[in-house]
């Protein structure tokens, strides 16, 4: 059975404190609409938009299962 939704889902799990602060900063605007607006701005002018985010970019998280023993 295919999805009933027109657009594909995208799951983002920001830290709770960051999400709460962002919702307060949005002043009643919807978080989903904000994400769509950011994606639209990125597509319109990728270099400038990404340059504005450089100082806010999160550190890369390791993927996969952790090693059983620490590296020597």
N, CA, C and O atoms as a Tinker XYZ file with bonds, in Angstrom:
   288  protein
     1  N      0.844000   -1.179000    0.000000    73     2
     2  CA     0.000000    0.000000    0.000000    64     1     3
     3  C      0.892000    1.247000    0.000000    63     2     4     5
     4  O      1.784000    1.365000    0.841000    81     3
     5  N      0.670000    2.142000   -0.899000    73     3     6
     6  CA     1.474000    3.356000   -0.969000    64     5     7
     7  C      0.974000    4.385000    0.039000    63     6     8     9
     8  O     -0.139000    4.287000    0.556000    81     7
     9  N      1.815000    5.362000    0.302000    73     7    10
    10  CA     1.469000    6.414000    1.253000    64     9    11
    11  C      0.307000    7.242000    0.734000    63    10    12    13
    12  O      0.184000    7.473000   -0.469000    81    11
    13  N     -0.538000    7.684000    1.642000    73    11    14
    14  CA    -1.675000    8.525000    1.277000    64    13    15
    15  C     -1.263000    9.990000    1.161000    63    14    16    17
    16  O     -2.030000   10.822000    0.677000    81    15
    17  N     -0.052000   10.297000    1.608000    73    15    18
    18  CA     0.394000   11.681000    1.626000    64    17    19
    19  C      0.985000   12.092000    0.288000    63    18    20    21
    20  O      1.601000   11.281000   -0.404000    81    19
    21  N      0.799000   13.325000   -0.061000    73    19    22
    22  CA     1.282000   13.860000   -1.330000    64    21    23
    23  C      2.804000   13.972000   -1.341000    63    22    24    25
    24  O      3.434000   13.700000   -2.363000    81    23
    25  N      3.402000   14.367000   -0.222000    73    23    26
    26  CA     4.841000   14.591000   -0.132000    64    25    27
    27  C      5.493000   13.528000    0.749000    63    26    28    29
    28  O      4.865000   13.032000    1.684000    81    27
    29  N      6.749000   13.173000    0.461000    73    27    30
    30  CA     7.439000   12.183000    1.302000    64    29    31
    31  C      7.753000   12.762000    2.683000    63    30    32    33
    32  O      7.983000   13.962000    2.834000    81    31
    33  N      7.757000   11.891000    3.672000    73    31    34
    34  CA     8.037000   12.315000    5.050000    64    33    35
    35  C      9.518000   12.608000    5.236000    63    34    36    37
    36  O     10.372000   12.074000    4.529000    81    35
    37  N      9.800000   13.476000    6.213000    73    35    38
    38  CA    11.173000   13.794000    6.590000    64    37    39
    39  C     11.189000   13.907000    8.106000    63    38    40    41
    40  O     10.496000   14.748000    8.678000    81    39
    41  N     11.974000   13.066000    8.751000    73    39    42
    42  CA    12.002000   13.057000   10.206000    64    41    43
    43  C     13.253000   13.759000   10.709000    63    42    44    45
    44  O     14.369000   13.434000   10.306000    81    43
    45  N     13.051000   14.722000   11.591000    73    43    46
    46  CA    14.150000   15.447000   12.218000    64    45    47
    47  C     13.894000   15.421000   13.718000    63    46    48    49
    48  O     12.779000   15.678000   14.171000    81    47
    49  N     14.932000   15.109000   14.483000    73    47    50
    50  CA    14.787000   15.035000   15.938000    64    49    51
    51  C     15.788000   15.969000   16.623000    63    50    52    53
    52  O     16.840000   15.528000   17.087000    81    51
    53  N     15.453000   17.262000   16.684000    73    51    54
    54  CA    16.362000   18.190000   17.363000    64    53    55
    55  C     16.260000   18.006000   18.874000    63    54    56    57
    56  O     15.264000   17.482000   19.371000    81    55
    57  N     17.285000   18.433000   19.602000    73    55    58
    58  CA    17.199000   18.389000   21.065000    64    57    59
    59  C     15.978000   19.196000   21.539000    63    58    60    61
    60  O     15.626000   20.214000   20.943000    81    59
    61  N     15.352000   18.733000   22.602000    73    59    62
    62  CA    14.110000   19.349000   23.095000    64    61    63
    63  C     14.282000   20.837000   23.393000    63    62    64    65
    64  O     13.407000   21.641000   23.070000    81    63
    65  N     15.412000   21.209000   24.012000    73    63    66
    66  CA    15.613000   22.619000   24.354000    64    65    67
    67  C     15.733000   23.484000   23.099000    63    66    68    69
    68  O     15.255000   24.619000   23.080000    81    67
    69  N     16.362000   22.959000   22.059000    73    67    70
    70  CA    16.506000   23.706000   20.812000    64    69    71
    71  C     15.160000   23.865000   20.111000    63    70    72    73
    72  O     14.846000   24.935000   19.590000    81    71
    73  N     14.369000   22.795000   20.103000    73    71    74
    74  CA    13.043000   22.863000   19.472000    64    73    75
    75  C     12.151000   23.872000   20.195000    63    74    76    77
    76  O     11.462000   24.662000   19.550000    81    75
    77  N     12.159000   23.850000   21.516000    73    75    78
    78  CA    11.335000   24.785000   22.291000    64    77    79
    79  C     11.755000   26.231000   22.037000    63    78    80    81
    80  O     10.905000   27.107000   21.874000    81    79
    81  N     13.065000   26.483000   22.004000    73    79    82
    82  CA    13.558000   27.834000   21.749000    64    81    83
    83  C     13.210000   28.283000   20.333000    63    82    84    85
    84  O     12.875000   29.448000   20.116000    81    83
    85  N     13.287000   27.370000   19.375000    73    83    86
    86  CA    12.950000   27.703000   17.987000    64    85    87
    87  C     11.462000   28.015000   17.853000    63    86    88    89
    88  O     11.085000   28.952000   17.149000    81    87
    89  N     10.611000   27.231000   18.528000    73    87    90
    90  CA     9.169000   27.503000   18.477000    64    89    91
    91  C      8.864000   28.867000   19.079000    63    90    92    93
    92  O      8.019000   29.598000   18.562000    81    91
    93  N      9.535000   29.209000   20.152000    73    91    94
    94  CA     9.325000   30.527000   20.762000    64    93    95
    95  C      9.782000   31.634000   19.808000    63    94    96    97
    96  O      9.116000   32.660000   19.674000    81    95
    97  N     10.926000   31.418000   19.146000    73    95    98
    98  CA    11.456000   32.420000   18.221000    64    97    99
    99  C     10.564000   32.593000   16.990000    63    98   100   101
   100  O     10.511000   33.673000   16.403000    81    99
   101  N      9.868000   31.530000   16.606000    73    99   102
   102  CA     8.980000   31.606000   15.434000    64   101   103
   103  C      7.727000   32.430000   15.717000    63   102   104   105
   104  O      7.029000   32.835000   14.786000    81   103
   105  N      7.441000   32.677000   16.967000    73   103   106
   106  CA     6.319000   33.551000   17.324000    64   105   107
   107  C      4.970000   33.107000   16.780000    63   106   108   109
   108  O      4.193000   33.930000   16.297000    81   107
   109  N      4.686000   31.813000   16.855000    73   107   110
   110  CA     3.389000   31.316000   16.425000    64   109   111
   111  C      3.367000   30.749000   15.017000    63   110   112   113
   112  O      2.387000   30.117000   14.622000    81   111
   113  N      4.426000   30.962000   14.258000    73   111   114
   114  CA     4.485000   30.365000   12.915000    64   113   115
   115  C      4.750000   28.863000   13.060000    63   114   116   117
   116  O      5.322000   28.418000   14.055000    81   115
   117  N      4.332000   28.098000   12.068000    73   115   118
   118  CA     4.484000   26.646000   12.125000    64   117   119
   119  C      5.915000   26.216000   11.827000    63   118   120   121
   120  O      6.568000   26.762000   10.938000    81   119
   121  N      6.391000   25.233000   12.580000    73   119   122
   122  CA     7.736000   24.712000   12.401000    64   121   123
   123  C      7.890000   24.081000   11.019000    63   122   124   125
   124  O      8.918000   24.272000   10.369000    81   123
   125  N      6.898000   23.343000   10.565000    73   123   126
   126  CA     6.974000   22.716000    9.240000    64   125   127
   127  C      7.090000   23.764000    8.149000    63   126   128   129
   128  O      7.876000   23.597000    7.216000    81   127
   129  N      6.330000   24.833000    8.246000    73   127   130
   130  CA     6.407000   25.912000    7.256000    64   129   131
   131  C      7.788000   26.565000    7.281000    63   130   132   133
   132  O      8.302000   26.971000    6.239000    81   131
   133  N      8.388000   26.668000    8.469000    73   131   134
   134  CA     9.730000   27.227000    8.582000    64   133   135
   135  C     10.746000   26.353000    7.857000    63   134   136   137
   136  O     11.615000   26.862000    7.149000    81   135
   137  N     10.638000   25.044000    8.033000    73   135   138
   138  CA    11.564000   24.130000    7.359000    64   137   139
   139  C     11.397000   24.232000    5.848000    63   138   140   141
   140  O     12.388000   24.248000    5.118000    81   139
   141  N     10.173000   24.302000    5.375000    73   139   142
   142  CA     9.920000   24.452000    3.937000    64   141   143
   143  C     10.492000   25.782000    3.441000    63   142   144   145
   144  O     11.075000   25.835000    2.358000    81   143
   145  N     10.336000   26.842000    4.210000    73   143   146
   146  CA    10.893000   28.140000    3.831000    64   145   147
   147  C     12.419000   28.073000    3.752000    63   146   148   149
   148  O     13.016000   28.651000    2.844000    81   147
   149  N     13.046000   27.379000    4.685000    73   147   150
   150  CA    14.505000   27.233000    4.656000    64   149   151
   151  C     14.957000   26.435000    3.441000    63   150   152   153
   152  O     15.949000   26.790000    2.804000    81   151
   153  N     14.248000   25.369000    3.112000    73   151   154
   154  CA    14.598000   24.586000    1.928000    64   153   155
   155  C     14.426000   25.413000    0.659000    63   154   156   157
   156  O     15.227000   25.303000   -0.269000    81   155
   157  N     13.393000   26.232000    0.616000    73   155   158
   158  CA    13.169000   27.106000   -0.536000    64   157   159
   159  C     14.300000   28.124000   -0.673000    63   158   160   161
   160  O     14.785000   28.376000   -1.776000    81   159
   161  N     14.717000   28.704000    0.449000    73   159   162
   162  CA    15.821000   29.672000    0.432000    64   161   163
   163  C     17.128000   28.994000    0.027000    63   162   164   165
   164  O     17.939000   29.596000   -0.678000    81   163
   165  N     17.340000   27.775000    0.453000    73   163   166
   166  CA    18.543000   27.032000    0.088000    64   165   167
   167  C     18.607000   26.801000   -1.416000    63   166   168   169
   168  O     19.651000   27.007000   -2.035000    81   167
   169  N     17.506000   26.377000   -1.995000    73   167   170
   170  CA    17.467000   26.113000   -3.431000    64   169   171
   171  C     17.639000   27.410000   -4.224000    63   170   172   173
   172  O     18.269000   27.405000   -5.282000    81   171
   173  N     17.092000   28.511000   -3.729000    73   171   174
   174  CA    17.159000   29.793000   -4.436000    64   173   175
   175  C     18.576000   30.361000   -4.466000    63   174   176   177
   176  O     18.983000   30.962000   -5.460000    81   175
   177  N     19.334000   30.171000   -3.370000    73   175   178
   178  CA    20.671000   30.749000   -3.297000    64   177   179
   179  C     21.534000   29.904000   -2.366000    63   178   180   181
   180  O     21.789000   30.303000   -1.229000    81   179
   181  N     21.986000   28.739000   -2.836000    73   179   182
   182  CA    22.690000   27.793000   -1.955000    64   181   183
   183  C     23.941000   28.359000   -1.279000    63   182   184   185
   184  O     24.119000   28.176000   -0.075000    81   183
   185  N     24.796000   29.032000   -2.019000    73   183   186
   186  CA    26.065000   29.500000   -1.443000    64   185   187
   187  C     25.841000   30.474000   -0.289000    63   186   188   189
   188  O     26.436000   30.317000    0.777000    81   187
   189  N     24.989000   31.474000   -0.492000    73   187   190
   190  CA    24.747000   32.469000    0.560000    64   189   191
   191  C     24.015000   31.860000    1.753000    63   190   192   193
   192  O     24.346000   32.146000    2.904000    81   191
   193  N     23.031000   31.029000    1.476000    73   191   194
   194  CA    22.259000   30.425000    2.563000    64   193   195
   195  C     23.151000   29.536000    3.420000    63   194   196   197
   196  O     23.108000   29.621000    4.648000    81   195
   197  N     23.959000   28.683000    2.791000    73   195   198
   198  CA    24.836000   27.801000    3.547000    64   197   199
   199  C     25.915000   28.578000    4.293000    63   198   200   201
   200  O     26.318000   28.185000    5.388000    81   199
   201  N     26.382000   29.673000    3.712000    73   199   202
   202  CA    27.383000   30.504000    4.392000    64   201   203
   203  C     26.825000   31.068000    5.700000    63   202   204   205
   204  O     27.552000   31.181000    6.687000    81   203
   205  N     25.548000   31.419000    5.710000    73   203   206
   206  CA    24.928000   31.944000    6.931000    64   205   207
   207  C     24.820000   30.870000    8.013000    63   206   208   209
   208  O     24.765000   31.190000    9.201000    81   207
   209  N     24.791000   29.604000    7.613000    73   207   210
   210  CA    24.641000   28.514000    8.572000    64   209   211
   211  C     25.962000   27.957000    9.085000    63   210   212   213
   212  O     25.969000   27.169000   10.030000    81   211
   213  N     27.069000   28.348000    8.484000    73   211   214
   214  CA    28.367000   27.761000    8.833000    64   213   215
   215  C     28.625000   27.722000   10.335000    63   214   216   217
   216  O     29.055000   26.691000   10.853000    81   215
   217  N     28.379000   28.797000   11.031000    73   215   218
   218  CA    28.682000   28.847000   12.469000    64   217   219
   219  C     27.685000   28.056000   13.318000    63   218   220   221
   220  O     27.930000   27.826000   14.502000    81   219
   221  N     26.565000   27.638000   12.726000    73   219   222
   222  CA    25.527000   26.916000   13.466000    64   221   223
   223  C     25.465000   25.432000   13.120000    63   222   224   225
   224  O     24.681000   24.686000   13.706000    81   223
   225  N     26.292000   25.007000   12.170000    73   223   226
   226  CA    26.223000   23.635000   11.684000    64   225   227
   227  C     26.593000   22.667000   12.799000    63   226   228   229
   228  O     27.634000   22.840000   13.432000    81   227
   229  N     25.759000   21.639000   13.063000    73   227   230
   230  CA    26.092000   20.694000   14.136000    64   229   231
   231  C     27.269000   19.802000   13.750000    63   230   232   233
   232  O     27.524000   19.559000   12.571000    81   231
   233  N     27.975000   19.324000   14.761000    73   231   234
   234  CA    29.075000   18.402000   14.526000    64   233   235
   235  C     28.500000   17.081000   14.014000    63   234   236   237
   236  O     27.393000   16.685000   14.380000    81   235
   237  N     29.272000   16.410000   13.165000    73   235   238
   238  CA    28.818000   15.138000   12.606000    64   237   239
   239  C     28.800000   14.076000   13.699000    63   238   240   241
   240  O     29.743000   13.951000   14.480000    81   239
   241  N     27.701000   13.308000   13.739000    73   239   242
   242  CA    27.577000   12.234000   14.716000    64   241   243
   243  C     28.068000   10.941000   14.076000    63   242   244   245
   244  O     27.835000   10.705000   12.891000    81   243
   245  N     28.750000   10.100000   14.863000    73   243   246
   246  CA    29.176000    8.819000   14.314000    64   245   247
   247  C     27.958000    7.955000   13.995000    63   246   248   249
   248  O     26.960000    7.977000   14.714000    81   247
   249  N     28.057000    7.206000   12.921000    73   247   250
   250  CA    26.947000    6.341000   12.520000    64   249   251
   251  C     27.293000    4.891000   12.818000    63   250   252   253
   252  O     28.464000    4.528000   12.929000    81   251
   253  N     26.282000    4.086000   12.942000    73   251   254
   254  CA    26.487000    2.663000   13.172000    64   253   255
   255  C     26.661000    2.332000   14.647000    63   254   256   257
   256  O     26.505000    3.182000   15.523000    81   255
   257  N     26.983000    1.090000   14.885000    73   255   258
   258  CA    27.149000    0.637000   16.257000    64   257   259
   259  C     28.525000    1.036000   16.788000    63   258   260   261
   260  O     29.502000    1.049000   16.038000    81   259
   261  N     28.602000    1.359000   18.070000    73   259   262
   262  CA    29.914000    1.690000   18.636000    64   261   263
   263  C     30.809000    0.451000   18.669000    63   262   264   265
   264  O     30.323000   -0.678000   18.736000    81   263
   265  N     32.104000    0.675000   18.621000    73   263   266
   266  CA    33.052000   -0.428000   18.697000    64   265   267
   267  C     32.992000   -1.071000   20.078000    63   266   268   269
   268  O     32.701000   -0.407000   21.073000    81   267
   269  N     33.271000   -2.368000   20.124000    73   267   270
   270  CA    33.267000   -3.066000   21.415000    64   269   271
   271  C     34.404000   -2.601000   22.317000    63   270   272   273
   272  O     34.236000   -2.460000   23.528000    81   271
   273  N     35.561000   -2.365000   21.708000    73   271   274
   274  CA    36.706000   -1.890000   22.485000    64   273   275
   275  C     37.176000   -0.568000   21.893000    63   274   276   277
   276  O     37.099000   -0.363000   20.682000    81   275
   277  N     37.660000    0.324000   22.744000    73   275   278
   278  CA    38.152000    1.605000   22.226000    64   277   279
   279  C     39.373000    1.386000   21.329000    63   278   280   281
   280  O     40.124000    0.427000   21.504000    81   279
   281  N     39.555000    2.292000   20.366000    73   279   282
   282  CA    40.731000    2.220000   19.501000    64   281   283
   283  C     41.989000    2.389000   20.328000    63   282   284   285
   284  O     42.020000    3.174000   21.276000    81   283
   285  N     43.015000    1.658000   19.971000    73   283   286
   286  CA    44.290000    1.732000   20.701000    64   285   287
   287  C     45.120000    2.891000   20.169000    63   286   288
   288  O     46.229000    3.127000   20.648000    81   287
